[in-house]
């Protein structure tokens, strides 16, 4: 294989290689086995009668409305076509200049962070440069056309989502003959990479329900490399295990800290390898840290709803922390859907005169106001919810791989098409990644929880309304929450958009602080200070407009963790607390416990 540090001047100057006969023989056997397994798996799926979690007609209806809007305004369509032709003429002119040996500035460049075209050949070689620019130009024009079409907001969101999925799929980077790296690899290996990729594709169809499996060396093990912070399970019920971590300092802050993760995937996103572990970092700062490890539910949990996760989940965990430490009053820290559950818990405690049980609350990448949920609205319309609820009634829960498909689709270029190129076209493995290993370790969610969350929270946005949601017959009102709340948003968050997260701060009745971290939903959260990445923004002012807040904010380097922790830290310290000792709860098993290992 060609030395990757000194690539040939041109893709087409690559020296052809002859495939190893032993490798080819092995791959042919694998292809036959995987083909048989894929046909069997797909046949069984078709015959199972299992309902789909979505309605395919929604896409057809949206496209029909879009086409109708275009053809009923011919004057506007003509103007758009004329403007687009001017752009294409400019592109052809620059390509002609390059063909004649002249220097020509590109008409369009990939967006910042678009890794699909990082290979030098996409710019250095005219053929691939044209494919890249033609694709980017077409994608831009389609996106502009959707945004200016005469459509209602819901239909526009649907068309925009489906259009971007199609555009992402049609990228020249995703095809063997139009990706320079794949062309080079195919010449070098005599096509062995494509045989390997086809075998991988058939294997995924057979065993992974068609979702691209990330193939990487098995470098991480839960309890050894991941979720390895020392501690013990000190409480458990039908919904969660509560882990208390062993102290690493002689003294700790008097107030214990309870972390509430979301229900999607496992809690150890926050306890990856030690150098990236948020929970270990908190322990090292002198906090007595507890974390909820949610059960991976099965059909027996089908009727567990939002109230159960608040009462038997977050509230029960608060009581367990009080029993373990003897303290009344803790720091409640939460993330994403865990933050939404925590906000409901705060409102319930305020309504039942128990607010002093939580001294501070931190909501990270959390929405409490769902008026504007962007492309997620594609999945939360009335018809979409009806179809999804039929699917949930059949299963009793949503499968982990269906949740993975959903989140992967929203970030298709990074989580689907990058893997397609790596595993199906190049025939490579991925580099080991603690974050991607966690992402692959999915978790289910009960039917009742998703039904209530979909309708009450996402579709009807009732959490922001006083009395819109009840817990144990008690109406919730976020404006009655006077507990100090620290809101952390993430600038490139595709799940909890930062502007909507910012707006949610005004629903609480007490003092709120706000920080905007850099990067996205997961990477922006796992941002240890030692890495010195991403940066963050602070602004003590509270304008209604999030853009006005950002315009007046100070951009600071590094991680937001230390600044937030300085706000969190209290003035009183006590002797370090050992899990299972000194309180009313005993150690049941070593961290990370058994719930996190359930598949």
N, C-alpha and C positions, 0 to 999 in steps of 0.2 A: 504494500500500500504506500502511496506517496507520502513523504514526510510532510506533516501538517504545518510545520514551521516554515517551509519553503514551497508554497503552492506553485503550480505551473503558471506561466504568464497568462495563459488562456485556458478556459475549460476545454476547448477543442484541441489543445496541445497535450492533453493528458495521455500518458502511455497506457495502451490497453493492457489489461491483466488477464491471465487465464485462471478460471475457477479451479479450486482444489477438488479433484474427483471424489474424495472421501466426504468433503463438506457437502457437495452437491447430492451425493447419495443419501446422506443423513437428512438433508432438507426435503428431498422427495418423499422420504418415509414420513416425516413430520407433516408435510402438506397433505398426504393421503389421510393420515389420522385426524388432523384438524378439520379437513373438509368433511369427513364423515360425521365428526362430532358437531360441527356447525349446522349441517343439514338437519341432524336429529334434534338439536336444541331449538332451532327456528321452527321446525315442524311441530314439536311439542308445545311451543308457545302459541302458535296459531290455533292449535286444537284445544287449548286449555279453556278458551272462552273468557279469559281474564280481561276485565275492563281496562281501558286506557285512562291514565290520569289527566288527559286533556282531550279537547274536541277538535279534530283536524279540520272541521268545517269553519272554525273561527278564522283560520288563515285565509281560506278561500273567500269568505265573506268580506274580509278586510281588503283583499286585493281587488275584489269586484268594485267596492266602493271607491277605491283609489283610482282605478281605471275610468270609472264613470265620471269622477271629478275632473280628470284630465280631458276626456273627450267632449265634455259639455262646455268647455271653455277653449275653443280652438285658437282664439287670438293669443291667449296667454301661452298655450302650448307652442305656437309658432315662434313667439318671442324667446322662449326657453331653448328651442331647437336652434335658433339662429345664434344665440349666445354660446351654446355648447359647440356649435360648428366652428366658431372663432377660436375656442380653446383647442380644439383638435387640430385646426390649421396651424396654430402656434406650435403645438407639439410636433407635428410632422416637419415643420420648418427647422426646429432645433435638431431633430434627428437627421435631417438632410445635411445640416451644417456639420454634424459630427461625422457623417459618412464621407464628407469631403475633407476631413482632417482638421476642421476648425474647432475651436473651443466654444462650447455652448452651455450657458447656465441652464440647469434643469427647470422645467416649467412647474413641477410639483415635487415635493419631498415627503418622505414618510413622516408621520407625526412623531413627536418626541416619545421615546419609550417603545416604538414599534420595532420589535426584534426580528420580524420576518425577513427584512431585507438588509441584515447586518453584513452579509458576505460582500467582500469588495467587488466581486464579479457583477453584482447588481448595478453598480455605477461604472465600473471600468470597461465592461464589454457592451457595445452598443445594442446588441440584440436583447440582452437581459435588462439593460437600462430602459429600452423602449417598453418592454413588457411590464416593468415595474411602474413606469410613469403612466402608461395607458390604463393600467388597472387602478391606480390611485386617482387618476382624473375621472374615470367612469364612476368610481365609488363616491367621489365628492359630488359629482353631478346628480347621481341618484339620491344621495342624502339631501341635497338642496331641494330637489324636486319634491321629495316627501314633505319636507318642512314647510314648503310654500303652497302645497295643495289645499284645496278648499275642503277640509275634513274636520269633523269634531275631534276633540282632544283624545278621546278613547280610541277612535279608529286610527288617528295619526300615530298614537303610541304603538298600536298593533302593527301597522304597516312599517313603521320605522324599525321595530324589533325584527320582524320577519325579513325586511330588506337587508338589514345588517347581517343577519345570519346567512343569507344568500351571498352577499358580498364577501363575507369572511370565507365562505366555502370556495368561492371562485378565485381566490388569490392564486397567482401563478406560483407562489411558493409551495402550494399544496399538491403540485403535480410533478411527476417524474421528469417529463420532457421539458418543463419550463422552470425548473429550479436548478441553478448552476451547481450547487453542492451535490445534488442528487445525480445530475448528469456526470459530474466528475467521478463520484463514487461508483456509479454503474460501469463506467469505462474501466476504472481501476480493478474492480472485482469480477468483471465479466458477468455482471448481473446477479451475483450471489446476494447482494443487499436487497434486491427486489424479491427474490425467493424467500429470504428471511422475513421480509416485511409482510408478504402474503401469508406466510405461516402464522405470523403474529396476529394479523387481522382475523384469520379464520379461528384462531384460538380465542380471541376476544368475543367473537360471535357465538362461540360454543359455551364459553364459561363466564363471560362478564356482561352478558345481556347487551352486547354491542357497544358498550362504553369502553373507550380506549384505556387499557390498563397501563399504568406507568411501570415500565420495566427498568429496574435499577438493582444494583447489588444489595443484598439483604444486610445492610450495615447498622440497622437500628432495631432494638428490642425494648418493648415496654417494660419498665421496671429495672432495666439495666442501662440503656443509653437514653431513653426517653422516659419521662415521668419517674425520674430516679432520685428526686429530692427526698432525703430520709424523713420518715414520719410514720403515722399509724392511723388506721381507721378507728374512730372512737364512737361512732354511732352509725346505724343504718336502719332504713325502713324499706317499704316496697318501692319507693321512688328514687332513693339516693343513698350513697355512703358519704359520711363526713370524714374527711382526712384532716388531721392536725399534724403540722410539720414540726420536726425537732428543732429547737433553737440553735443558732450558731453564734449567739452573743450571750454574755453573762447576765445582762439585764435586757429587758424588753419593755416596750411601751405598755402602759397599763391597759389601754383599750385593745382588745383583740380585734382581729381583722377577718371578716368572712367574705370569701370571693364566690360569686354566683356566675358560672359559665352558661352559655346558651345550651339548648337541647340538641343542636345540630353538631355532629361529630363528638369527640371525646374531650374531656376537660384539659388534657395535657398539651393542647396548643399553648397553654400558659406555663407548661413545665417541660419544654423541649430539652435539648442537650443543656448541661449546666451553664454554659456560657451564654445561652439564649433564654434561660428560664426566668420568666417574670416572677413566679412565685418564690423561687430560690432567692432572687434579688430582694424581694420584700422581707424574707426571713433574715437575710444578711444586714438589712437596715435596722433590725431590731423589733420587727413585728411578730406577734404570735398569730400565725397564719392558719386559717381553716379554709378548705375548699370543698364545694359540693361536687361529687362524682355521680352524675345522673345514671340511673339504670338504663340499659339498652332495652327498650320495651318490646314485648311480644303481644300476641292477641289478647292475653289476659289483662293487659293494660288499656284495652280499646276505649273504655269509658272514662279514663283519667283525663280531666279537662284542666283548663287554666286555674280554676279554683283549687284543684288538688295540688297543682304545682306551686301555688302560693301558700296554701295552708299546710299541706303535708310536705312541702318542699322548703321554700325559703323560711317561712315562720318556724317550722320544726327545726331547721338548722340553726336559726337564731337561738331558740331555746336550748339546743344542745351545746352551743358555744357558751351560753350562760352557765350551764351545768358544769362544763369542763373547766371553766376559769373562775367561776364565782363572781364574774363581773356582769353588771347590768348596764349596757351601753357599749356598742361596738361600732367599728367602721365597716360599712357595707360597700363592697366594691363589686361591680358587675359589668358584663360585656354583652352587647347585641341583644338577643332575645332574653338573655339572663337579666339585662338591664330593664327591659320592659316588665318582666316579672317583679323585679325589685321595686320599680316605680309603683306598681300595683300594691306591693307589700307596704311601702311607705304610706300610701293613701289609706290603706286599711288600718295601719297602726295609728295614724292621725285620727281617724274616725272613731276608734275604740279607746282613745285616751292612753295609748301605749307608745307614743312617739319617742319617749326618752330611751327606748330600747335600742335605737339607732342614733348615734351621735353625729355621724357624717355619712353621706352617701356619694359614691362616685359612679357615674354612668358613662361607660366607654363605648363609642360607636353604637349608641342606643337611640332609637326613635321612640318618642311618646306621642308625637303628632304625625299622623299618617295622611295628611291632606295631599301631599305631593310625594308619591313613591316612584316616580319615573317609570322605567320599563317594567317594574314589578306589577304595575297596574294591568299589564297584559294577562297576568295569571289570576287576577282577583275580581274580575267582573262577575255578574250574577250567573251567566251561563257557564263560565269557566268554573266557578265554585260548585255549581250543580253537578257537573261532570266529575270534578275531583272528589266530591263527597260520595258519589256512587262507587268510585274506586276505593275510597277509604272504608266504606261499608263492607265491601268484599274482603278487604285485607285485615281491617282492624288497626292498621298503622300504615305509615308511609315507609316504603323500603329505603334503606340507606342509599342504594344505587340510584333510585329515582331522585333523591335530594342531590346527589352528586351530579346527575345529569342536568338538573336545573341550574345549579351554581356554575357548572362548567359551561353551559350554554351562554350565560350572561357574560362570561369571560372566555369566549370560545377560542380566540387566537392564542391565549396563553395556556389554557387548560385542555383544549381539544386539538386544534390544528398543529400546535407545536409538537404535541405527542404523536400525531399522525405522521409528521415529517420524520421525526426521530425514529419511531418504531416501525413504521410501515414502508417508508421510502429509503431512508438511510440504513435501516436494519440495525440500529445502534441501541444500546442501553442508555438510560439517563444517568446523570451523576447523582450520587446519594444526596438526599435532602431530608432533613428532619421535618421541615414544614410540609413537604409533599407526602412524606410517610404518614404524618398525622392526617392529612386530607384524605388519604386512601382508606383510613380506618373509620368508616362511617358509622352512624347511629340512626336508629329509627325514631319516629315520633308518633305517639298515640293518635288514633283517629279523632277522638273528642277534642283534644287540644288543638289540632290543626283546623278542625271545623270552626271552633270558636274563635281562634286567632284569625282565620281567614275572613269570617263574616264580621265579628264584633270589632276587631282591631284594624285589619287592613281595609276591608270594604267599607265599613260604616264609620270607622275612626271614632269609636265611642269612648276610648280612654281619655281623650281630651275634653269630653263633655262631663260636667258634674253629674254624677248619678248614672252615667251611661253604662257602667259595668258594676256589678255587685259581687262581693265576696262574702259568703255565709249570710246573705241577706243584707249586707251593709253596703250602701252606695259609696263608690269611690269618687273622691274629688281631689285632684292633684293640687289645686289652689290652696287646700288646707294643709299641705305639707310644708312645714316650716323648718325642717331639718336642713342644715347647710348641704347644698348639692354642688358637686364638681362635675362638669360635663366635659368630656374629652371627645372631640370629633377628629376625623382623619380626612385629609384634603382630597385624596383620590379614591375615597371609599365608594365602591359600586353597590354596596348593600344598604348602608345607612348614610345617605348623602349628607355632607357636612352642613349645608345650608339648612336642611330640614332638622338636623340634630341641634343646630344653633337655635332655631326658632322654638324648639321644645323647652328650652330653659325658662321661657316666660310663662309656662303653665304652672310652675311651682310657686308656692306662696312665700318662700323664704329666700335667703341669700343664695345666689348661684354664681359660680365661677366658670370660666370657659377657656379651654386651650384647644388650638387646632394643630394636630400633629401632621407631619408629612407622610406621604405614601398612602397605601391602600388599606383595606379592611383588616387583613391579617398582618402583612408586613409592617404596617404603621403601628400596630399594637405591640408586636414583638420587636422592640427597638432598644436593646440594652445600651447603656451609656458608653460602654467600652467600644462599641462599634462606631460611634460617632456619625451615625447616618441620619438622613431625612430632614432633620431640623423641625422647628415648630414655631407657632405664632402665639403671642400673648397681647392682650389689650384689656385694661381694667374697665373701659367704657362699656355701655350696654345699649348701643343703638338697635333699633328694631330691625334694620336692614343688615343681613349678614355681610354683604359686600362692603357696606360702610364700616363694619367692624374690622374686616380684613384690611381695608385701605388705611386704617389708623393703627394697625397692629405692628408690633416689633417682631421681626423674623430673627430667631435665635438658632444657633447651630446645635447639632447633637440630638439627644433624646429628651422627650418631655417628662420621662419618669422622675428625675430628681426634683424638678420644680413642683410637680404634683405631690410628691412625697413630703416635701417641706411644708406644704399646706396641710397635709394629713397628720403629720407627727404631733403628738400631744406632749405636754410638759412633764408628765409623771411617768416614772419607770418603776418596774418591780423586778424581782428575781425571775430569771428565765423559767418558762413553764415546759415541763416534759410531758409529751402525750401519754395519757393514761395514768398520770400521777398527780396528786394534789387536788383533784376535782372529783366530781361524782361519776365521771365516765372512765371506763377502762379501755385499754387498747384491745381491739378485736382481731386485727391482723395488720401486717406491715403494709405501708403505702407501696404502690398506688391502689391496693385493694383488688377485689375480684370483679366488681361491676365494670371497671374500665376494660377488662379483658374479654368480656362477653361479646361475641360476634352476632 
